[in-house]
Amino acid sequence: MTTTGVILTDHLRYVDLKRKTFKIVESAPASLLDECREYVFSFMGREDI
């Protein structure tokens, strides 16, 4: 079992829970970066973005 998820939304490519990193697709609008970040950190249970 790995710590990497696969395409959680249309714009979120993967989340690495071990490294607490994520990657969005290059075509995603810049305005979605914060939204994806909030989603990822809430998914990982982190409040300190």
PDB file of N, CA, C and O in Angstrom:
ATOM      1  N   MET A   1       0.846  -1.195   0.000  1.00  0.00           N
ATOM      2  CA  MET A   1       0.000   0.000   0.000  1.00  0.00           C
ATOM      3  C   MET A   1       0.880   1.243   0.000  1.00  0.00           C
ATOM      4  O   MET A   1       1.813   1.358   0.795  1.00  0.00           O
ATOM      5  N   THR A   2       0.573   2.163  -0.894  1.00  0.00           N
ATOM      6  CA  THR A   2       1.371   3.385  -0.980  1.00  0.00           C
ATOM      7  C   THR A   2       0.640   4.547  -0.322  1.00  0.00           C
ATOM      8  O   THR A   2      -0.540   4.449   0.014  1.00  0.00           O
ATOM      9  N   THR A   3       1.367   5.653  -0.144  1.00  0.00           N
ATOM     10  CA  THR A   3       0.755   6.842   0.459  1.00  0.00           C
ATOM     11  C   THR A   3       0.293   7.813  -0.608  1.00  0.00           C
ATOM     12  O   THR A   3      -0.168   8.909  -0.290  1.00  0.00           O
ATOM     13  N   THR A   4       0.408   7.435  -1.850  1.00  0.00           N
ATOM     14  CA  THR A   4       0.056   8.343  -2.942  1.00  0.00           C
ATOM     15  C   THR A   4      -1.332   8.024  -3.478  1.00  0.00           C
ATOM     16  O   THR A   4      -1.623   6.893  -3.866  1.00  0.00           O
ATOM     17  N   GLY A   5      -2.183   9.047  -3.491  1.00  0.00           N
ATOM     18  CA  GLY A   5      -3.522   8.886  -4.062  1.00  0.00           C
ATOM     19  C   GLY A   5      -3.461   9.172  -5.551  1.00  0.00           C
ATOM     20  O   GLY A   5      -2.453   9.674  -6.048  1.00  0.00           O
ATOM     21  N   VAL A   6      -4.514   8.864  -6.254  1.00  0.00           N
ATOM     22  CA  VAL A   6      -4.533   9.076  -7.691  1.00  0.00           C
ATOM     23  C   VAL A   6      -5.728   9.948  -8.078  1.00  0.00           C
ATOM     24  O   VAL A   6      -6.871   9.652  -7.729  1.00  0.00           O
ATOM     25  N   ILE A   7      -5.442  11.015  -8.795  1.00  0.00           N
ATOM     26  CA  ILE A   7      -6.454  11.949  -9.308  1.00  0.00           C
ATOM     27  C   ILE A   7      -7.699  12.050  -8.411  1.00  0.00           C
ATOM     28  O   ILE A   7      -8.699  11.365  -8.626  1.00  0.00           O
ATOM     29  N   LEU A   8      -7.603  12.916  -7.412  1.00  0.00           N
ATOM     30  CA  LEU A   8      -8.699  13.080  -6.465  1.00  0.00           C
ATOM     31  C   LEU A   8      -9.785  13.998  -7.009  1.00  0.00           C
ATOM     32  O   LEU A   8     -10.960  13.840  -6.678  1.00  0.00           O
ATOM     33  N   THR A   9      -9.395  14.949  -7.837  1.00  0.00           N
ATOM     34  CA  THR A   9     -10.366  15.799  -8.514  1.00  0.00           C
ATOM     35  C   THR A   9      -9.894  15.957  -9.950  1.00  0.00           C
ATOM     36  O   THR A   9      -8.874  15.388 -10.337  1.00  0.00           O
ATOM     37  N   ASP A  10     -10.631  16.728 -10.739  1.00  0.00           N
ATOM     38  CA  ASP A  10     -10.244  16.945 -12.134  1.00  0.00           C
ATOM     39  C   ASP A  10      -8.918  17.679 -12.250  1.00  0.00           C
ATOM     40  O   ASP A  10      -8.213  17.531 -13.249  1.00  0.00           O
ATOM     41  N   HIS A  11      -8.567  18.473 -11.233  1.00  0.00           N
ATOM     42  CA  HIS A  11      -7.369  19.298 -11.324  1.00  0.00           C
ATOM     43  C   HIS A  11      -6.251  18.838 -10.404  1.00  0.00           C
ATOM     44  O   HIS A  11      -5.113  19.289 -10.536  1.00  0.00           O
ATOM     45  N   LEU A  12      -6.559  17.953  -9.482  1.00  0.00           N
ATOM     46  CA  LEU A  12      -5.563  17.494  -8.522  1.00  0.00           C
ATOM     47  C   LEU A  12      -4.990  16.165  -8.992  1.00  0.00           C
ATOM     48  O   LEU A  12      -5.715  15.175  -9.097  1.00  0.00           O
ATOM     49  N   ARG A  13      -3.702  16.140  -9.271  1.00  0.00           N
ATOM     50  CA  ARG A  13      -3.085  14.960  -9.855  1.00  0.00           C
ATOM     51  C   ARG A  13      -2.838  13.867  -8.811  1.00  0.00           C
ATOM     52  O   ARG A  13      -3.285  12.734  -8.986  1.00  0.00           O
ATOM     53  N   TYR A  14      -2.135  14.196  -7.736  1.00  0.00           N
ATOM     54  CA  TYR A  14      -1.890  13.198  -6.700  1.00  0.00           C
ATOM     55  C   TYR A  14      -1.562  13.873  -5.378  1.00  0.00           C
ATOM     56  O   TYR A  14      -1.228  15.056  -5.331  1.00  0.00           O
ATOM     57  N   VAL A  15      -1.663  13.102  -4.313  1.00  0.00           N
ATOM     58  CA  VAL A  15      -1.303  13.585  -2.994  1.00  0.00           C
ATOM     59  C   VAL A  15      -0.357  12.565  -2.376  1.00  0.00           C
ATOM     60  O   VAL A  15      -0.637  11.366  -2.373  1.00  0.00           O
ATOM     61  N   ASP A  16       0.758  13.048  -1.858  1.00  0.00           N
ATOM     62  CA  ASP A  16       1.695  12.178  -1.169  1.00  0.00           C
ATOM     63  C   ASP A  16       1.585  12.489   0.319  1.00  0.00           C
ATOM     64  O   ASP A  16       2.111  13.498   0.788  1.00  0.00           O
ATOM     65  N   LEU A  17       0.905  11.627   1.053  1.00  0.00           N
ATOM     66  CA  LEU A  17       0.668  11.893   2.470  1.00  0.00           C
ATOM     67  C   LEU A  17       1.948  11.839   3.290  1.00  0.00           C
ATOM     68  O   LEU A  17       2.062  12.515   4.312  1.00  0.00           O
ATOM     69  N   LYS A  18       2.901  11.048   2.854  1.00  0.00           N
ATOM     70  CA  LYS A  18       4.145  10.929   3.600  1.00  0.00           C
ATOM     71  C   LYS A  18       4.962  12.216   3.518  1.00  0.00           C
ATOM     72  O   LYS A  18       5.523  12.667   4.516  1.00  0.00           O
ATOM     73  N   ARG A  19       5.026  12.802   2.329  1.00  0.00           N
ATOM     74  CA  ARG A  19       5.795  14.034   2.143  1.00  0.00           C
ATOM     75  C   ARG A  19       4.940  15.288   2.290  1.00  0.00           C
ATOM     76  O   ARG A  19       5.449  16.409   2.250  1.00  0.00           O
ATOM     77  N   LYS A  20       3.625  15.082   2.463  1.00  0.00           N
ATOM     78  CA  LYS A  20       2.673  16.195   2.583  1.00  0.00           C
ATOM     79  C   LYS A  20       2.780  17.137   1.389  1.00  0.00           C
ATOM     80  O   LYS A  20       2.823  18.358   1.544  1.00  0.00           O
ATOM     81  N   THR A  21       2.822  16.553   0.206  1.00  0.00           N
ATOM     82  CA  THR A  21       2.892  17.344  -1.016  1.00  0.00           C
ATOM     83  C   THR A  21       1.738  16.948  -1.935  1.00  0.00           C
ATOM     84  O   THR A  21       1.114  15.901  -1.759  1.00  0.00           O
ATOM     85  N   PHE A  22       1.475  17.789  -2.898  1.00  0.00           N
ATOM     86  CA  PHE A  22       0.452  17.488  -3.881  1.00  0.00           C
ATOM     87  C   PHE A  22       0.828  18.165  -5.187  1.00  0.00           C
ATOM     88  O   PHE A  22       1.675  19.058  -5.209  1.00  0.00           O
ATOM     89  N   LYS A  23       0.209  17.747  -6.258  1.00  0.00           N
ATOM     90  CA  LYS A  23       0.492  18.325  -7.570  1.00  0.00           C
ATOM     91  C   LYS A  23      -0.816  18.500  -8.316  1.00  0.00           C
ATOM     92  O   LYS A  23      -1.660  17.604  -8.337  1.00  0.00           O
ATOM     93  N   ILE A  24      -0.978  19.687  -8.941  1.00  0.00           N
ATOM     94  CA  ILE A  24      -2.172  19.915  -9.751  1.00  0.00           C
ATOM     95  C   ILE A  24      -1.784  19.821 -11.218  1.00  0.00           C
ATOM     96  O   ILE A  24      -0.615  19.966 -11.576  1.00  0.00           O
ATOM     97  N   VAL A  25      -2.778  19.577 -12.056  1.00  0.00           N
ATOM     98  CA  VAL A  25      -2.506  19.493 -13.488  1.00  0.00           C
ATOM     99  C   VAL A  25      -2.110  20.868 -14.006  1.00  0.00           C
ATOM    100  O   VAL A  25      -2.585  21.886 -13.503  1.00  0.00           O
ATOM    101  N   GLU A  26      -1.247  20.898 -15.003  1.00  0.00           N
ATOM    102  CA  GLU A  26      -0.736  22.171 -15.523  1.00  0.00           C
ATOM    103  C   GLU A  26      -1.833  23.037 -16.122  1.00  0.00           C
ATOM    104  O   GLU A  26      -1.718  24.263 -16.136  1.00  0.00           O
ATOM    105  N   SER A  27      -2.875  22.422 -16.607  1.00  0.00           N
ATOM    106  CA  SER A  27      -3.955  23.179 -17.237  1.00  0.00           C
ATOM    107  C   SER A  27      -4.935  23.780 -16.233  1.00  0.00           C
ATOM    108  O   SER A  27      -5.850  24.508 -16.618  1.00  0.00           O
ATOM    109  N   ALA A  28      -4.747  23.481 -14.954  1.00  0.00           N
ATOM    110  CA  ALA A  28      -5.654  24.013 -13.940  1.00  0.00           C
ATOM    111  C   ALA A  28      -5.483  25.522 -13.798  1.00  0.00           C
ATOM    112  O   ALA A  28      -4.358  26.020 -13.808  1.00  0.00           O
ATOM    113  N   PRO A  29      -6.583  26.250 -13.667  1.00  0.00           N
ATOM    114  CA  PRO A  29      -6.502  27.697 -13.470  1.00  0.00           C
ATOM    115  C   PRO A  29      -5.775  28.022 -12.163  1.00  0.00           C
ATOM    116  O   PRO A  29      -5.892  27.289 -11.181  1.00  0.00           O
ATOM    117  N   ALA A  30      -5.032  29.117 -12.161  1.00  0.00           N
ATOM    118  CA  ALA A  30      -4.263  29.502 -10.981  1.00  0.00           C
ATOM    119  C   ALA A  30      -5.162  29.693  -9.759  1.00  0.00           C
ATOM    120  O   ALA A  30      -4.735  29.453  -8.630  1.00  0.00           O
ATOM    121  N   SER A  31      -6.383  30.117  -9.980  1.00  0.00           N
ATOM    122  CA  SER A  31      -7.304  30.359  -8.872  1.00  0.00           C
ATOM    123  C   SER A  31      -7.654  29.067  -8.120  1.00  0.00           C
ATOM    124  O   SER A  31      -8.118  29.111  -6.980  1.00  0.00           O
ATOM    125  N   LEU A  32      -7.428  27.929  -8.765  1.00  0.00           N
ATOM    126  CA  LEU A  32      -7.750  26.654  -8.117  1.00  0.00           C
ATOM    127  C   LEU A  32      -6.630  26.155  -7.216  1.00  0.00           C
ATOM    128  O   LEU A  32      -6.820  25.199  -6.464  1.00  0.00           O
ATOM    129  N   LEU A  33      -5.460  26.794  -7.282  1.00  0.00           N
ATOM    130  CA  LEU A  33      -4.335  26.339  -6.468  1.00  0.00           C
ATOM    131  C   LEU A  33      -4.682  26.383  -4.982  1.00  0.00           C
ATOM    132  O   LEU A  33      -4.474  25.405  -4.264  1.00  0.00           O
ATOM    133  N   ASP A  34      -5.211  27.516  -4.520  1.00  0.00           N
ATOM    134  CA  ASP A  34      -5.576  27.639  -3.111  1.00  0.00           C
ATOM    135  C   ASP A  34      -6.678  26.664  -2.736  1.00  0.00           C
ATOM    136  O   ASP A  34      -6.663  26.071  -1.658  1.00  0.00           O
ATOM    137  N   GLU A  35      -7.637  26.507  -3.645  1.00  0.00           N
ATOM    138  CA  GLU A  35      -8.738  25.583  -3.380  1.00  0.00           C
ATOM    139  C   GLU A  35      -8.216  24.150  -3.240  1.00  0.00           C
ATOM    140  O   GLU A  35      -8.619  23.418  -2.336  1.00  0.00           O
ATOM    141  N   CYS A  36      -7.322  23.765  -4.139  1.00  0.00           N
ATOM    142  CA  CYS A  36      -6.740  22.424  -4.073  1.00  0.00           C
ATOM    143  C   CYS A  36      -5.906  22.262  -2.813  1.00  0.00           C
ATOM    144  O   CYS A  36      -5.936  21.216  -2.165  1.00  0.00           O
ATOM    145  N   ARG A  37      -5.162  23.307  -2.472  1.00  0.00           N
ATOM    146  CA  ARG A  37      -4.327  23.253  -1.268  1.00  0.00           C
ATOM    147  C   ARG A  37      -5.191  23.052  -0.031  1.00  0.00           C
ATOM    148  O   ARG A  37      -4.869  22.227   0.824  1.00  0.00           O
ATOM    149  N   GLU A  38      -6.288  23.803   0.070  1.00  0.00           N
ATOM    150  CA  GLU A  38      -7.191  23.657   1.209  1.00  0.00           C
ATOM    151  C   GLU A  38      -7.788  22.254   1.247  1.00  0.00           C
ATOM    152  O   GLU A  38      -7.910  21.649   2.312  1.00  0.00           O
ATOM    153  N   TYR A  39      -8.157  21.745   0.077  1.00  0.00           N
ATOM    154  CA  TYR A  39      -8.717  20.400  -0.002  1.00  0.00           C
ATOM    155  C   TYR A  39      -7.716  19.357   0.477  1.00  0.00           C
ATOM    156  O   TYR A  39      -8.043  18.463   1.258  1.00  0.00           O
ATOM    157  N   VAL A  40      -6.492  19.494  -0.012  1.00  0.00           N
ATOM    158  CA  VAL A  40      -5.453  18.520   0.329  1.00  0.00           C
ATOM    159  C   VAL A  40      -5.149  18.533   1.820  1.00  0.00           C
ATOM    160  O   VAL A  40      -5.091  17.479   2.453  1.00  0.00           O
ATOM    161  N   PHE A  41      -4.957  19.721   2.380  1.00  0.00           N
ATOM    162  CA  PHE A  41      -4.593  19.791   3.786  1.00  0.00           C
ATOM    163  C   PHE A  41      -5.757  19.386   4.689  1.00  0.00           C
ATOM    164  O   PHE A  41      -5.536  18.819   5.759  1.00  0.00           O
ATOM    165  N   SER A  42      -6.983  19.667   4.277  1.00  0.00           N
ATOM    166  CA  SER A  42      -8.115  19.210   5.075  1.00  0.00           C
ATOM    167  C   SER A  42      -8.228  17.691   4.968  1.00  0.00           C
ATOM    168  O   SER A  42      -8.600  17.017   5.929  1.00  0.00           O
ATOM    169  N   PHE A  43      -7.906  17.165   3.798  1.00  0.00           N
ATOM    170  CA  PHE A  43      -7.917  15.716   3.575  1.00  0.00           C
ATOM    171  C   PHE A  43      -6.879  15.036   4.469  1.00  0.00           C
ATOM    172  O   PHE A  43      -7.095  13.929   4.962  1.00  0.00           O
ATOM    173  N   MET A  44      -5.753  15.718   4.667  1.00  0.00           N
ATOM    174  CA  MET A  44      -4.675  15.151   5.482  1.00  0.00           C
ATOM    175  C   MET A  44      -4.823  15.517   6.955  1.00  0.00           C
ATOM    176  O   MET A  44      -4.026  15.084   7.787  1.00  0.00           O
ATOM    177  N   GLY A  45      -5.848  16.320   7.281  1.00  0.00           N
ATOM    178  CA  GLY A  45      -6.079  16.672   8.672  1.00  0.00           C
ATOM    179  C   GLY A  45      -5.169  17.770   9.181  1.00  0.00           C
ATOM    180  O   GLY A  45      -4.948  17.882  10.387  1.00  0.00           O
ATOM    181  N   ARG A  46      -4.631  18.589   8.272  1.00  0.00           N
ATOM    182  CA  ARG A  46      -3.734  19.666   8.679  1.00  0.00           C
ATOM    183  C   ARG A  46      -4.468  21.000   8.572  1.00  0.00           C
ATOM    184  O   ARG A  46      -5.093  21.295   7.553  1.00  0.00           O
ATOM    185  N   GLU A  47      -4.385  21.800   9.627  1.00  0.00           N
ATOM    186  CA  GLU A  47      -5.037  23.103   9.624  1.00  0.00           C
ATOM    187  C   GLU A  47      -4.047  24.195   9.252  1.00  0.00           C
ATOM    188  O   GLU A  47      -4.447  25.245   8.749  1.00  0.00           O
ATOM    189  N   ASP A  48      -2.769  23.964   9.489  1.00  0.00           N
ATOM    190  CA  ASP A  48      -1.747  24.995   9.271  1.00  0.00           C
ATOM    191  C   ASP A  48      -1.246  24.993   7.837  1.00  0.00           C
ATOM    192  O   ASP A  48      -0.193  24.434   7.531  1.00  0.00           O
ATOM    193  N   ILE A  49      -2.008  25.618   6.975  1.00  0.00           N
ATOM    194  CA  ILE A  49      -1.655  25.661   5.557  1.00  0.00           C
ATOM    195  C   ILE A  49      -0.537  26.668   5.343  1.00  0.00           C
ATOM    196  O   ILE A  49      -0.088  26.860   4.213  1.00  0.00           O
TER     197      ILE A  49
END
